[in-house]
């Protein structure tokens, strides 16, 4: 199982309807199969995610965040890992807002 504890990620590719940007930093922690992260940057003032990771390192998670407009936004996501040369992790994300327009999107975030 991939261990996400104390890893930091930054978006490298995002959908148009995302509120994250390359300025958004995610700080992951992990206890057993429970993965959490806090994040901020760009148009995200503060955000949190919580999920469960399986043996292949795939994370099923829910997130909530407050944006620069003062709106609380929520969603769900499936993050699938890719091991990069040198040992860093790239996460391929498929997500959907559960608030607002309920649109779907994709993102790629990389460990740095």
C-alpha positions in Angstrom: 0.0 0.0 0.0 1.2 3.5 -0.8 1.7 5.6 2.3 0.6 9.2 1.8 1.6 10.4 5.3 3.3 13.8 5.3 3.4 14.1 1.5 2.7 17.4 -0.3 1.0 17.7 -3.7 0.4 20.5 -6.1 -2.0 20.5 -9.2 -0.2 20.2 -12.6 -3.4 19.8 -14.7 -7.0 20.8 -13.8 -10.4 21.1 -15.4 -11.8 24.5 -16.1 -14.5 24.1 -13.4 -11.9 23.4 -10.6 -11.2 26.0 -7.9 -7.6 24.7 -7.5 -4.6 26.0 -9.3 -0.8 25.4 -9.3 -0.8 27.7 -6.2 -2.9 25.2 -4.2 -0.9 23.0 -1.8 -2.3 19.8 -0.4 -0.7 18.3 2.8 -1.7 14.7 3.2 -1.6 12.6 6.4 -2.5 8.9 6.8 -3.4 6.6 9.7 -4.0 3.1 8.5 -6.4 3.2 5.6 -7.7 6.7 6.6 -6.2 9.6 4.5 -6.8 13.2 5.3 -5.4 16.4 3.8 -5.6 20.2 4.4 -5.1 22.5 1.5 -5.2 26.1 0.5 -3.9 28.5 -2.2 -5.2 30.1 -5.3 -8.9 30.7 -5.0 -9.2 28.1 -2.1 -9.0 29.9 1.2 -9.1 26.6 3.2 -10.0 23.1 2.4 -10.0 19.6 3.9 -10.5 16.1 2.5 -11.0 12.7 4.1 -10.9 9.3 2.4 -10.1 5.7 2.5 -7.1 4.2 0.6 -7.1 0.6 -0.7 -4.2 -1.8 -1.2 -3.5 -0.4 -4.7 -3.2 3.1 -3.3 -6.5 4.3 -4.8 -8.2 6.9 -2.6 -12.0 7.4 -2.4 -12.6 10.7 -0.7 -14.9 13.6 0.1 -13.8 17.2 0.3 -15.1 20.6 1.4 -13.5 24.0 1.0 -14.2 27.7 1.3 -13.3 29.8 -1.7 -12.4 33.5 -2.1 -16.0 34.3 -2.7 -16.8 33.0 0.8 -18.7 30.0 -0.5 -18.6 26.5 1.0 -18.1 24.0 -1.7 -18.3 20.2 -1.4 -17.5 17.2 -3.6 -16.2 13.7 -4.0 -13.2 12.3 -5.8 -11.4 9.1 -6.8 -7.6 9.5 -6.9 -5.5 6.8 -8.7 -1.8 6.8 -8.1 1.1 6.6 -10.6 4.6 6.0 -9.3 7.0 8.5 -11.0 10.7 7.9 -11.6 12.5 8.9 -8.5 9.7 7.6 -6.2 7.4 10.6 -6.3 3.6 10.1 -6.7 1.3 11.5 -9.3 -2.5 11.3 -8.5 -5.0 11.1 -11.4 -8.3 12.5 -10.0 -11.9 12.1 -11.2 -14.2 14.3 -9.2 -17.6 15.8 -8.9 -19.0 18.8 -7.1 -21.8 17.8 -4.7 -22.7 21.5 -4.3 -23.1 24.3 -6.9 -23.6 23.1 -10.4 -22.7 19.4 -9.5 -20.4 19.3 -12.5 -17.6 16.8 -13.0 -13.9 17.2 -13.7 -10.4 15.8 -13.7 -7.2 16.9 -12.1 -3.6 15.6 -11.9 -1.6 16.5 -8.8 2.0 15.6 -8.2 4.1 15.2 -5.1 6.9 17.7 -4.6 
